[in-house]
Structures are given as C-alpha cells and as structure tokens.
Amino acid sequence: MKYVGQSVGGLRDSQLVAGKGTFVDDIMPPGLTHLAVLRSPYAHARIRSIDTSRAEKAPGVLYVITGQEIKDNTNPIPENYDPIPMGAKRVYWYALCIDRARYVGEAVAGVVAEDRHSAYEALKLIEVDYEQLQPVTDPEEALKPGSPLVEPAWGDNVFISRDFIVGNPDQAFAEAEGTVKGVVQSNRITGTPIEPRGCLASFDPYEPMLTFWGSTQDPHPLRVFLAEILRVPENTVHVIQPNVGGGFGLKQPTFQEEPLVAYLAIKLGRPVKWIEERYENFQTGGHARDTRFYYEAAFKKDGTVTGLKLRVIADIGAPSGLCGWGMSFVTWYTLPTFYKVPNVEMRLRSVATNKCPWNSYRGYGKDAASFVMERVMDHISKATGVERTAIRFNNFLQPDAFPCPRPSGAILDSGNYPGALRKLLDHVKPDEFAREQESERKKGRYLGLGISMEMTPEGASMPGSVIVGGYDGTTVRVTPSGDVMVLTGVTSPGSGNETAMAQIAADALGCEISRVRVIQGDTDKCPWGLGNYSSRSVIMGGSATHQAATAVREKMFDIASRMLRAFPEELVAEGGRIFVAKDGERAVTIDAVARQAYRHPHGEHMEEIEPALEATRHFRISNVYHQPEKQGRFSSYPTWPYAAVACVVEVDRQTGFVKVLRYCIVHDSGKIINPLLADANLHGGITQGIGSALYEQIVYDEFGQIRTSTFMDYSIPTAVEVPKFELLHQETPSPFTPLGTKGVGESGVGGPLNALCSAIENALPDLQLHLTKLPLKPNAVWAAIQQAEGARS
C-alpha cells in the first residue's frame, strides 16, 4: 500500500493552523439572537415558583422560558442507550428543571435577547423561590439507609448494580500463600476543550426545516434525539458539525441546552445561539472517573494471582440522559484487564449524588480499571519481594490465548502483552537506570522509575442504542472527472481521522491522495453514521471506507477490463492508472474509466454495467455479542488496544513536588493507518493522563458546591509540565476488521495513573510508600512521605 501505514500530514492542518476553520461561534446568520441559561445555585432544591416578569421587560429581551413550558411542549431527553436491559434505572430529564434542581448548575430558566450581554443581565432579574433540600455528596453515605434521595421515586440512590463470581474466590483465599488488600481511589475530573460547548439553531417555517449547528461529536444521533424531544419529523431536522475545538467524549449529546436552543428557534422564528462560559463547562459539561475500589488479592509465593475480590463504588453524580454512567459499567467490564485470574468476585455499585452528572470522557472507565489492577500488581510485588515486571509476566494472558473470553463476558480480540513489556524494558534499560538512580541519590536527588500497563477496549456497541453502535457508513464516489469524494458518518473533533479515510480510499482505488476529498459532519450529505467516540472512527468508519472503495474499484476494474481486453483479476490500480499486472504498458487512467461510467452509459464498455461510480457501505464489526440467551455472553467492545508504559520522575522529598523527566510507551492498536496522527493522539492522551494523575481534581464541599470552576482552581498541564514522549509501536492486528485496525484515540490516558504512583514509590525505596489516591499533588505526596517516615521511626 502506498498510503496506509505512512505518516501523511493532516488534510485540515493548513486551514486550522491559519485560523481559517469555522466554529459554532463564527456562524452569524441574519437576525441572530442569544440565549443565556439561569442555573441552580443549590445542589438540591425544590423550585416553589419562578417570577420572570422583570426579566421579560429588560432591554433587548425577546423571550423568557421556564421548565413548565418545556414539559408541556417537549419530550424528556432520551437516554443514549436503554438502561433497562443493563439493569439500570430510567431517568426523566428535561431541557429545563421542572420542579426540582439536583446539582449546582442544572438549567432552571432561559433568556433570549438581541445580544449576549442583555441576555446575561436579564438572568439577574429572574426571581426563583427555592426550598433548599439536604444534598448527598458522598457515594458511600448515599448507600446508607435514610440517606437523602437524589431521585425520590427510586427509593434508594443506586443507579445500577452488577455482581459476578467466576470460579471459587473463597477457596482461593483460603488456600492462598499470601494476600493483600487495600483501597484505591481515582479523582473526579473533567475535560477542558479549548472550545467549550456551543450550538446554534435556525428554523425555516416554509420548508419546514430546522438547521442546527453544534460543537458535537455525533450529528446523526443528535438529529434523532432533537426530533424525538421536539416532536417533529426527523427529516425536518438538519444537523451540521462545523470544526470542533476538542471533544474528548464530553461533546456527545444530548445536553439540556441543545433541545432548548432548537425549541426556542422554532418558537421565535429567529436563529438562537448559545455559547458556554467556562464556569458553566466546569459545572455542567460532565465529570468522570470518581471511583473507589476495595480490593483483596490472593497469590502464590511467586506472585501468581489465584483470586481477586473487588468492590467498585462509582460516584456518577445526578442521573441524566448522558451516557457517562456507562463508564462505571466499563470499569467493571474491563477487569481484571491483562491478567489470567481464575477466581474472581466483582461487585459494582454506581451511585447517584447531588453533583454534576458523569459524561463520556477520554478513557471511559478503562483508565480506572487499569489503575486499580496495576496498583494491585505493585502491592503484590511488595508483599512477595518479586520484582514488578516479573509479577506481570507471571500473570499475563499469553499471545496464544486469543480471541480470549473474560469473566465479564468480553472477548479480547488479539494481543501480545509480554512482547510489549519486553520491548519497553529493552528501550528503558532498568539496570542502567538503577545505577543512575543510586548515583543521583548520593547527591540528594531522588529519581524513580515507574512501570505500568494500560488496557483500552474500543469500538463500543450497546444494544438498543441509536448512538453507541458497532457499525458505521461511508459513501465513496468517483466523479465524472476522476476525482474522489468520501462521505463518512464518523466525525473528527480534531483527531485527524479524515486523513486516515483519505489514505484508505486512495490505496483501495489506486489514486493519488491529492485527488481525495473527505466530507464529514453533515446529516444531509453523509450516510447514516454514529460519529466519534470510543476511538471508533478508523475501526468502523475506516473499515466502511475500505469496503465502499473496494466496491467502486471492482466496478472500475469491470469497465477497465473491457477497455484493456483483459480479465478483472489481472488488473492492478496504482498512481491513478489501471493496468495489466503482467504488462504495465497496457493501461487506462481512472479518469478515462470515469468518462465511460458517466458519459458513455450506452457504449460498448458499459453494457450491463450500472452507470456512475459510487458505493455506500455500512461496516458492522463482529466480536460483539448482544444475545446472551443465544450467544452465551454479553460483550460490547470488539477491539482491545493496550500499552506498556514507563516513566522517570524526580521527587522533591521536602515539598512532595513531582517532576516527570521521561515518559516511554509501547502501544499496540493493531494496524496503524497513519503513524504521525497515531502519535499525535498519544501525545494528547498521555498529557491528559499526566494531568489527571498529578494536577486535576473537581472538588465539592459538603453542601454540593463546586470549588473548582475556573483554571485558577483546576490545574491542567502545559508543554512545560510534560517531557518529550518516547513512542514505540507493536502491531497485533485485530482479526475482526478488514485492515486489522483497533483504535488509538483514547490510548495514553490510563498508563500515567499507576506509572506515576509506581515511580514515586521507587524514588524513595527507604520508605514504605503505597500511594492509592489521586491526584498526586505536592501536598498529598508530602503527607504520604511524612506518614511513611513517621511509621519508620
């Protein structure tokens, strides 16, 4: 192949670098109005009444809307996938609160005005009579009898519970040569895209057509949701995704503001725009990862794990139509990651609290699963005295085990975990580092090497979901002049997957990539597709592109075979030419074939061949199991990328400050279409992983008030805080995709969580450090050092 596997620069790079991209806030239709949203100042409150009379009279105000009008005229926001088959509880969530607010920032009312300033000023004039209710802010307190209820109709605060037992864990513990137990806690975090959320709606009553521009990852599903909420035919809704300034999963629909903007545009007959403020993004944009793990592990003297018990408690915030709660299910589903543990007991409780709802975030629960399992492995290493990497080698699933069924029902597609770790160790050279570490320690400088694994299953597919599915569509069209159009249902929130689509199409058709144009993000142009999440764009969209382009190539070969007096199977396409493999001089151009297909439909070369050169294909991946009564299992992730990582840190023993000096990763996402873009995605993922491990934390007080709503309070890493990454790749192709691809978009996030804990502990071997709670801020590391020194003395 000429392009697949090569580092090709992004097709949109020059446009975006020049600042010529078009984002939602750049779109200014005539008659534009602006929406501001009034948000609850309380974590839990009954809304007794709302007086909007003063706001309605304010200068520039066109309309004020409250929850009662929304309830009377719209449907609830649909869940992204049906919770009932999963054993979860149903949620009725509207675009505005009806009678009760359940977290700080939940939308209570809206003001539409001629300009943003007037809209926000008018919010101050709305008078809401709130009756404050007792909030619940700790998930374990929320599980206790008598706790305040986030959803009174439920009778408790458990959104979903999942338990399973494989083997005989109790016997494994009774016969164990050693056991460890502990608690691991991941921090509450959020994504911080450079462009917050935003949307714009315009309604033409004469067509009729609602046109909706959104900074979204999923235009086609959003169209379905808007039509359902607004009670209008789906074919009267047109959703367009312009450029997106970062998504990270947090721009998956449907938020309260999206149907609110659309409803108001229809109501007022004028375009309505809403652009999120940064404080709103922290309050309502969606949170992630706030999970506690109570673990026990049984093992042999050599560190081989014989039994594992895990109790998982996830603080999912207030229930909503967003699919964030599924992260807790995926954490449970991914365990016990890389390791062949014969006896497993796992219990999940996803708990509602009066905090911002979880929403999808890069890693989607797999990061937390890797974190706890790697902490367990390091704990066993300390308990047995067996070196960290030896513990992992002793417990890895082996390369001949794939496809490999797991306790949760998942089937891992392919992998070589020992190979990835060996390749990492060969690159890092731990023995050489140990000598450097000892030398530097004598100078009062404390260096540590951390080792970890990360597992990142991708391509999620849930039963009954219009958004989370294991398929996608692409149309490939060769135009009458021989140019190529690729219209795909997957989208790009800045990840560059459109370049990969062009590479795949160019190779399948045998044309130059310069002749390929990729169109995404428009529901009136592109075939049905599910958009961007779960690193699915190349897995699903790339596979559909390959299939559609292959179908077009076969048709071109049929025409060219007649033009060349040869059999189709004798032909090869390359460099814009179709030629006989054994005689390169006998050739026609793709342009010449296109002329036959479009301009000579009744000519001698087109007899019994349908005119035009176009094909639409929807690729559906196998290795997904949604019929447990027939297939014997439930499995929602078809591909399983993974990585081995190592990092070197310097720890200031007096302050607890941690500096990352070196970060290395051996990543395996199957066949890589574009190494340049794969590495770019890893750069972003690793940086976010380092940020969530060292700096980031959403903090609430006991009253449910968020204390981290600006970048002064919520720290994220910059280029100054991260080292130059050392990226290596290993390829074990997936047998379930035509090109062997798996996905790379979420990779890199999970590895730093344990690797940094491991590195800090390794930097101070004289102390019995065991870090189990994120983030590893200087004060937390310092406190752990002080506690360990106190215990030693």
N, C-alpha and C positions, 0 to 999 in steps of 0.2 A: 504494500500500500504506500502511496506517495505522501498522504497527509496524516492518516491515523497513526498515532504514536509519535508524531513530530510536534515540536514547540512552535505553534503558529500564533502570532500576535492577535489580540482580541479584535474582532471586526469593528467594535464600537469604541475602541480606545481613543482614536484621534478626535472623535466627536466629544467624548466625555472630558478628555484632558483639556480640550479647547473651551470647555464651559458651554458647549452648544447643545447639551441634552435638554429635553423638555420634561419638567417635573410638574406635578399637580399644581403647585402654586404659580407656575409660569403661565397657566392657561387662564385667559381673561376674556370670556365671551361677553358680548354686549348685554347690558342690564344686570351684571353680576351683583349678587348680594352676599352677605357674610353671616355665618352662624357662630354664636358663642353659646357654650353649654354651662348651665349652672350645676354645680356638683355638690354632693352631700359633704358637709364639714364633719359629719359624725360617722363612726364606724358602724353604728347600729341605731336606727331611729325610725319611729313611726311618723309618717307625714300626715299631720292632722288637717292642714289646709295650706293652700298657696294663693297669695294675692298678687296678681300680675298687673293691676290697674296702673300703678305709677310707671312701671316699665313700658307699658303699651303707649303711654303719652310722651315718652322720652324722644328727643330729637333724633331723626334718622331711623327710628324703629319701624319695621314693617309688620312684624308678627311676633307673638309670644306663644309658646306651646308648652303644655304640661302633659303629665302621664295619662290623665283620663282621656284626652283626645286620641292619644296613641293607642290606648287599649280599645277604644271604640272603633277605630278605623284600620287597625293593622293586626296581624297575627304575631304571636311570640317569635323571637329569634330562634330558628331551628338549631338543634344540636348538630355538630359536624358529623357525628356518627351516632347511630341509635344506641343509647346507653342500656336499654333493657336487655338485649342479648348478652351484654357484658356483665350483667348483674349490678349495674349502677342505677341510680335514681334519676328520674326525669326532672328537668328544670324548665320553668316557665319564666322567661326573661324577655322584657320588652325594651324598646329603644329609649324609654324613659321609665323611671321608677313609678309604680302605680300608687302604692300606699306605704311602702317601707323601703328605706335605704339600708344596704347590708355591708357597705365598706366606704371608707373615705374616698371620694372621687366619683362614686356612682352617679350617673346622669339623672338629674331631677327635672330640669326645665331647659328650654332653649329660647334664644332671642335671635331673630333675623333682622339685620339692619343694612343700611346702604354701605356701611364700611365697618371694618373690624373694631375700630375704636368705639364707635357708637354702640355696637353690639355688646362689647365687654362692659362699657359703662352702665348700660341698662341692666345688666345682671345684678348690679348692686341695689337696684330698686325693687327687685322681686322679694317679697316677704313670705318666708316659709315658716309655718308653725310646726316645729319638730318636737316630738316626745322622745327624749333620749332613752334608749334601751341598753341593757347590760351587754357589752360585746364579749365574745370569746376569742382570744388571741393566741392561745397555746393549744396545739393539737391534742396533747395528752390530757389537758384539762377538759378539752371538748369531748373526750371519750367518756368522761366520768358521768355517772347518773346525776341528774339535777343540773347539769351544765346548761347555760343559755343556749337556745337553739337558733342556728343561722336560718334554717328553714323549718318553722314550727310544724308544718304538715308532715314532715318526715318522722318525727318522734325521737330522732337522735341526730348526731352530726356525721354519721358515716355515709360517705357518698358511694363508696364501693369497697367491698372486702373480697379478697381472693386467698384461698389457702390450698396448698397441696403437700402431699407427703409421698416421696419416692423411696423405695427400699425400707429399711428399718433403722431410722436415726437413733432411737433409744438404745437399741442393741449396739450400734456403732459406738456410742458414747460409753456404754458400759464396758466394752472390750478395748477401748482406746488406750494407747500407750502414753497419751498426753492430750490435754485440752487447753484451749484458750477461750476467753470471752471478753466482750467489750462493747462499747457504743461508738458509732461513727456518725457524725452529723455534717451534712452539706448545707451550705448557706443559701439564703434566699437572694436571688439575683434577677437581673433583667437585661435585655438587650438595649443598646443605646445607638440606634442608627443615626447617621448624620442628618437624615431627613426623617423627622417624626411622621406620624400618620397624617393622612390628609385625603379629602375626597371632594368632588365637585359634581353636581347633577344639574342637568338641563332637560326640560320637558317640552316637546312639540305636540300640542294637543290635536293638530290637524293630521298627523301621520297615522296614529299617535305613536310617539317613541320617547322613551326616557333614555338619555345618554348619560352614562355615569363614568367619570374618570376617577380612578382610585390608585393610591400607592398601596397596591395589594399584590399578593403572590399568586392569586387564584381567580382570574377573571371569570371563567366559565362557571365554576361553583358559586361565585358571588352573584352572578346573574340569576341562577336558580333560587338562591336564598332571597334576593331582593324581590323577585316576582312572587315568591310564596308569602313573604312578610307583607308586601303592599297589596296583595290580592289582585294582581294584574297578570295577563298572559306573558309567558316567558319570552315570546317572540316580539314583545314590545319593549324589551329592555336590551340595551346595547352597552356593554362594559368594555372600557378601554384601559389598559395599563400603560401609562407613559413610562419614562425612566423612573426607576425606584432607587432611592438613596439608602439602600440597605434594608434587609428584612429580618434575617436570622430566625425565621419561623414566626416572628411576632406580628407579621402583617397578613396572617391567614384570617379570613373572615369567619364569623360576622360580628363586628363590634356594634355597640349601640349607635354610634354616630353615623354609620353607613346608611342604614334604613331611615334614620332621622333626616339626613340631608336629602335623600331621594323623595321621601314623603313631602317635605317642605317645598321642593322644587315643583312637584305636581300641584300642590295646594296653592302656591303663589303664582305659578306660571312664569317664574323668573329663575335664572340659574342661581344656585346656592352653593357656596363653598365653605368648607370647614378645614382649618389647618391647626393641628395640635400644637399646644405650647409644651415646652419641655417638662414643666412641673406636672402637666396632665399626663405626659408619657410615663413618668415615674409612678403616678397614682393609679392609672387605669390601663396602661399599654400592655399589661400582662407580666406576671412574675413566673419564676421557675425554681426547681431543684431543692426546695426547703424540705429535706427528708432526714429522718433519724433511723438508724439501723442498729438493732440489738442483735449481736451475733454470738454464736458459740461454734467452735470447730473442734472436731476430734481428729487425731492424726497418729501415725506411727512415728517411731524414732527418727526415721529418715525424712520426715515432713510430709509423707504421703497422706493426703486428707481422706479420711474414711467416712466422715459425717459432718453435716453442716445444718445449723438451725439459724434462721434469720427471721426477725420480726421487723417489718418495714412500716413506718408511720410517716405519711406524707401530708404536709400542710398545704392543701390545694387552694386555700382562700375561699371566697364566696363562689358558689356554683354559678355557671354561666353557660351560654351556648358555645363558648370557645372550646377547643379540643385540648387545652392544656392539661386537664386532669388525666388524660391518657398517658402522660409522662410517668406517672406513678405505676401504671399498669406495665409500661415498657420496662421500667426498672426491674420489677418483679419478674417479667418475662425473660429478660436478658440473663439473669442469674442462673447458674454460677459461672457465667462467661466462658473462659478458656479451659476450664478445669473439669476433669472426669471424676466428679464426686458421686459415689454410688448411693449414698443415703442422704436425702435432703428433706428438710421440713422448712417451708417458707409461708409466712403469713403476712398479708398486706392489708393495711387499713389506710384508705385515702379519706382524709378528714376535712370537713368544711370549717372554716373560721371566718371572722369578720375582717378579712384582708382582701386586697386586690386579687381577682381570680388568676390562677395559673393560665398561661397561654403557651403555645409551642415556642420553644427556644432551642437553639442550636445545641445538639447533644440529646435532647428529648428523652431524658431519663437513663439513657445508656451510659452517660458520663458518670452518673451517681452509682450505677451498678458496678462499673469498672473500679470506681473509687473504693467502695467497700470491700470488694473481693481482693484488691491489691493490698489494702490495709490488713486484711486477714492473713494474706500470704506473708507479709512482712512480720506480723505478730508471731506467726508460727516459726519463722526463721529465728526470731529472737528466743523463742521458747526452746527450740531444739538445738540452736547453735549451728544449724545447717545454713550455708550461705544463701543469700536472697535469690540469686538466679537458679541455684540448684533446686531450691524449693519449687520453683516454677517448672523447671524441666521434669521434675519428678511427678508433676500433676497435670501437665499439658495433655489435651487431646492430641492424638498423633495424626500425621498427614493422611494415613490410610483409613481414617475413620469417617471420611466424608463421602456423600452427604450424611450428616450426623444428627440423629434425633436427640433432643434435650428434655430435661424433666418438665419444662413448662409447656411442651408441645412444639416448640420451634424445631426447625431443621436447618442446621448450618450448611451452607452450600459448598464451601471449599476453604482450605486454609493450610498453612504450614507455620504454626506458631513457634515450634522450636527453631525453624530456619530463620524466622525474623529476629528472634532474640540472639541467635548466634551471630547473625550479620551485624546486629547492633553492637555486640560485645567486641567483635573484631574491629569495628570502627572506633569505639570509645577507648579500648585498651585499659580495662580497670586496673591491671597490675601496674602499669606506668603511672596511672593517676594516684594509686596508693602511695607510691614513692614521693610524688609531688606533694600529696596531702601531708605526709609526715614531715617533709622538709619545711613546708609553709607553717605547720603547726608550731614548730620550734621558734618561728619568728612571731608568733602570736596571731597568726592568720588562720581562720577556721574554714576550710573548704570541705564540701560534701558532695558525694555522687549519689544521685537517686536513680532507681530503676523502676520501671512500671510497664504495664501492658494496658492497652485500651481496646475495647470492642465497640463497634458502631454499626449495628444492623441498619440496613437502609431499604427504601422502596416500600414503605408501609402500605398495607391494604387491609381495610376493615370492612366487614360485611354490612351491607345496607347503607353505605356512605356515598354521597354524591361528590365528596371531595377527597377522601382518603381511599384511593383505589390502586390496584396493581396493574394499571394499563394506561396508555396514552396514545394520542393520534397525531399523525403528520401527513400532510399533503406535499408531494414533490411534483413540480410542474416544470417541464422543459418548454420554453416559449417558442413561438414560431421562428424567432431569430437565433435560437440555440442557447439562450440564457436560462438560468435555473432559479426557480423560486421554491423555497422551502417554507411552508406554513405549518407551524407546530403548536400543539396545545400546551406544551410546557413553557414556562416563562423564566426570565432571568431578573433577579433583584440585584444585579451587579456581579454575578458569579461568572459570567462569560460563556455560559453553555451554548449560546448561539453560534459561537465559533466552532465548537465541537460538532454541532449539527452540520455546519457547512463542510467540515472536514470529512465527515461520514458520507454525506451526499456526493461530494466531489470524487471521493475514491470509488464509490459504488457506480457512479455514472462515467467515470474516466475523464472528467473535465477539469479545468483549472479552477481553483477555489475563488479566483477573482471574478468568476462569472456566476457565483452563487450569492443569492440574497436570502436572508432569513427574516421571516416576519413572525412576531410573537405578540401575545397580549391583547388581541382584539377579537371579541366574540363574534363579530360579523364577518371576519376574514378567515380566521383559523378554524381548523376542525376541532371537534369537541376534545377537550383535554382538561387535566386536573391541576395544571400549574406547577408550582415549585414548592417542594418541601421534602424532607427525608432523603435528600441527595438523589432524587429520582429522575432528574432531568435527562441525564445521559442513559441511565438504566432503562427508563421507559421511553422517553422521547427520542433518544439516540437510537434505540432498537427499532422504534416505529419509523424513524427516518431511514434507517438501513433497509427495512423491509419495503417501504414505499419506493425508495430509489432503485432497489433491486428489481422491483416490478417494472418500473419505467425502463431500466436498462434492458430487461428481457424483451420488451416491446421494440426498443430501438434495434436490438440485435435481429429481431424478426424482419424488420424493414431493411436493415443493412445487409442481411444475408441474401436478400433478393437483389439488392443493388450490386453486390460483390459476387453473386453466383457461388455462394458458399453456404455451409450449414451453420446455424446459430452457435452450435457448440464449438465451432472452430474459431470463433471471434474473440477478440480482446479489445477493451476500451481503455485508452490512456492518452493523456495530453490533448484531449479534445478530438481524438481520432478513434474510429472503429476500424480494426484491421484484422486480417487473417493471421493467426498466431505464427504459422509457418512461413508466411510471406508478407512481411511488413509493408511491402510496396503496394499491395492490394488493399486500399484503404478508402474510406469516406469520412468526412468530418461529421461531428454531431450536428452542426448547423445544416448540413446537406440532408441528413436524416429528418431533422425537424421540418425542413421545407417540404419533404414528401408527406409527412404526417399532417401538416396543416394546409398546404397549398395544392396538393395533388391527391385528394382523398379518393378519386376515382382512377388514379393512374395505375400502371402495371405493378408497381411495388407495394400498393396498398390494398390489393384485392383481398377481401375477407379479413382485413385488419381495421379495427375501430380507429377513426381519426383522433388526432391530438395525442400528446404525450403527458399523461397525468395519472397519478395513482394516490389514493388515500389508504393508509393502513393504520389500524389500531393494534399495537402490540400489547398482548396480555401475558404477563410473566407467570410461569408455573412456580412450583415450590411455595405456593400459598394454599392453605387448607382452611376452608370456611364451612365444611360439612362434617362436623365431628362424628355424627351418627353414621356417616357413610365412609369417611376417610380415617376415622380413628384418632384424630388430633385436631387442635386449632393452632394455626400458625399464620401470623400476619406479616412477617418480614422474610422476604425471599433471598436477600443477599447480605453477606456478613463481612464487611471490611474490618480491618483491625490494624494495630500498630504496636511495635515495641519502642519504648522511649527511654532516654537517659538525659539527665540534666546535672550540671555542676553549679553549685551555689557557694557564695561566701556569706557566712553568718557573723554578724557583729554580736559577740557574746554579751556586751554591756547594754545594748539597746534592743536586741531582737530583730534588727533590720536585716532583711534577706535580699541579696543581690544575685540575680541569675546571670552567670558568666557564660554558660554554654548550654545549648539545647539540641539534642540529636533525636531523630526519629527514623525508623524503618517502617514504611507504610505499605499496606497491601490492599489495593482496591480493585484487584483483578486487572484486566487490560486497561491501560491508560490511553485515552484518546489524545490528550494534549498535556504533556508533562509541564509546560510553562503554567498553564491555568490550574493544573492539579497542585503544583507547588504554591501558587498564589492563594488558593483556597486553604491550603495547610497553614500558610503564614497567618491568615486571619483567624483560623480556628485555634491554633496554638496560642496566639496572642490573647484571644478571649479566654482560653483555659488558664493561662498565667494570671490574667486579670481576676478571674473568679476565685483562683486559689490564694492570691496574695492581697488583693485590694477590695474587691467588690462585695457589698452586702446591703440589702434592703433591710432597714431596721424599723420596727414598730414599737411603740410603747404599750403599756398595759391597757390603754384606752383605745387601741387600734389606730392611733395617729401615726402616719408615716413620718419618719425623722430624716429620711434621705431622699429629698425631692429635687435636688439640684446637683450639679457637678462639683460644687463646693463640699457636698456631703458624701457623694457617691463617686469614688475614685476609679478611673479606668486607666489601663496602661497606655503609654505613648511609645514612640520609637525609642525614647531614652531608656525606658524600663525593660526592654526586651533585647536579647542578644541577636546576633546573626544566626539564623537557624541552619542546621546541617541536616538536609533532607535526603534520604535514600529510599529506594522503592524495591519492593518484591512483588511479583505478579503471579498469583494463583487464580487463573480465570474462573469465572462462575460458569458452571455448565448450563445455567438457566437463561442466559442472554446470548443473542447471536454473535456478539463480538467479545463475550467474556467479561463485560464491564460490571462493576459493582456500585461505585459511587464514592465521592470524596468530599462532598460539601460540608458534612458535619464532623469530619475527622479532625483530630488535633485537639479538640476541646477537652476530652476526658483524661488524656495522658498526664497533663501537668498536675492534676489534683493529688494523686498519690506520689508522683515522682518528686514533687517539691517537699512533701512530708518526709519521704524517704531520704532525700538529700540533706535536709536539715538535721535529721537524726544521725545521719552518717558523719556530719561535720563535727558532732560532739559525742564521740564514742565513749567518753568517760562518764556520761550521764545516761540514765535510763529514761530517755525521752520516748514518748509514744504519743504522737500528735494525731488527734482523731476528730478535730473540729475545724471547719473552715469559716472564714478566711484566715490565712496565716499572717495577720497584721503584726507589726513590730511589738505592740503591747501584748498580744496573745503569745507570740514566741518567747518574749522576755519572761512572761508569767510562767510559761512551761519550763523554762530554764531555771528560774528561781525555785520552782516546786521540786524539780529534779535534784538541784543542788542541796536543797533542804533535806530531801529524803536520803541523799547520800551521806550527809553529815550527821 
